[in-house]
């Protein structure tokens, strides 16, 4: 069952953890072909954009209601989580991590 788990293609397609993008953004960047310094910068970018997204989520919750905001942002996170393993370009990777934040 776990015979192919060590292969990079299979390990990148695991989507069971809700914080998977934040946890494995550096490893995924290296797999796509980023240098070590670019992978480190990708982690910084996703964390910086996450701060903006958290404030925006709070403002949306005040305006539209907390449950409506939760549904909207959960759907966006789910879309990012399922699209992320199939991104192979640097620009697409930056777009996914910025949208996820």
LUMBABA-405578 format. One record per residue (C-alpha): residue in three letters; x, y, z. Coordinates in steps of 0.2 Angstrom, whole numbers. Example, Ala and Ser with C-alpha at 12.3 -4.5 7.8 and 13.67 -1.06 7.14 Angstrom:
# residues 2
NODE     r      c1      c2      c3
NODE   Ala      62     -22      39
NODE   Ser      68      -5      36
# end
This chain:
# residues 101
NODE     r      c1      c2      c3
NODE   Unk       0       0       0
NODE   Unk      14      12       4
NODE   Unk      27       5      -8
NODE   Unk      27      21     -19
NODE   Unk      26      33      -5
NODE   Unk      44      39      -6
NODE   Unk      42      44     -24
NODE   Unk      40      63     -26
NODE   Unk      25      62     -38
NODE   Unk      15      52     -25
NODE   Unk      20      62     -10
NODE   Unk      15      79     -18
NODE   Unk      -2      72     -21
NODE   Unk      -7      69      -3
NODE   Unk     -21      81       1
NODE   Unk     -27      76      18
NODE   Unk     -20      89      29
NODE   Unk     -29     106      30
NODE   Unk     -12     115      33
NODE   Unk      -3     105      20
NODE   Unk       2     120       9
NODE   Unk       9     130      23
NODE   Unk      19     115      29
NODE   Unk      26     109      13
NODE   Unk      28     124       3
NODE   Unk      47     124       4
NODE   Unk      48     106      -1
NODE   Unk      36     108     -15
NODE   Unk      46     123     -22
NODE   Unk      62     112     -22
NODE   Unk      53      99     -31
NODE   Unk      47     111     -44
NODE   Unk      64     117     -47
NODE   Unk      67     132     -36
NODE   Unk      84     135     -28
NODE   Unk      85     134      -9
NODE   Unk      85     153      -7
NODE   Unk      69     154     -18
NODE   Unk      61     140      -8
NODE   Unk      64     150       8
NODE   Unk      57     166       0
NODE   Unk      42     156      -5
NODE   Unk      39     152      13
NODE   Unk      41     170      18
NODE   Unk      29     175       4
NODE   Unk      15     163       9
NODE   Unk      17     168      28
NODE   Unk      16     187      23
NODE   Unk       1     185      12
NODE   Unk      -7     174      25
NODE   Unk      -7     189      37
NODE   Unk     -16     199      24
NODE   Unk     -28     185      21
NODE   Unk     -32     183      40
NODE   Unk     -36     202      41
NODE   Unk     -47     201      25
NODE   Unk     -56     186      32
NODE   Unk     -60     195      48
NODE   Unk     -67     210      38
NODE   Unk     -77     198      27
NODE   Unk     -84     190      43
NODE   Unk     -90     206      50
NODE   Unk     -98     211      33
NODE   Unk    -106     195      27
NODE   Unk    -107     185      43
NODE   Unk     -94     172      51
NODE   Unk    -102     157      43
NODE   Unk    -103     164      26
NODE   Unk     -85     169      27
NODE   Unk     -80     152      33
NODE   Unk     -89     144      19
NODE   Unk     -81     155       6
NODE   Unk     -63     154      13
NODE   Unk     -64     135      16
NODE   Unk     -69     133      -2
NODE   Unk     -55     143      -8
NODE   Unk     -43     134       3
NODE   Unk     -50     117      -4
NODE   Unk     -47     123     -22
NODE   Unk     -29     128     -18
NODE   Unk     -26     112      -9
NODE   Unk     -31     101     -24
NODE   Unk     -24     112     -38
NODE   Unk      -7     114     -29
NODE   Unk       1      97     -33
NODE   Unk      -2      99     -51
NODE   Unk       7     116     -53
NODE   Unk      24     114     -62
NODE   Unk      28     132     -67
NODE   Unk      36     145     -55
NODE   Unk      23     158     -59
NODE   Unk       9     146     -56
NODE   Unk      17     141     -39
NODE   Unk      18     159     -34
NODE   Unk       0     162     -39
NODE   Unk      -6     147     -29
NODE   Unk       3     152     -13
NODE   Unk      -3     170     -14
NODE   Unk     -21     164     -17
NODE   Unk     -19     152      -2
NODE   Unk     -14     166       9
# end
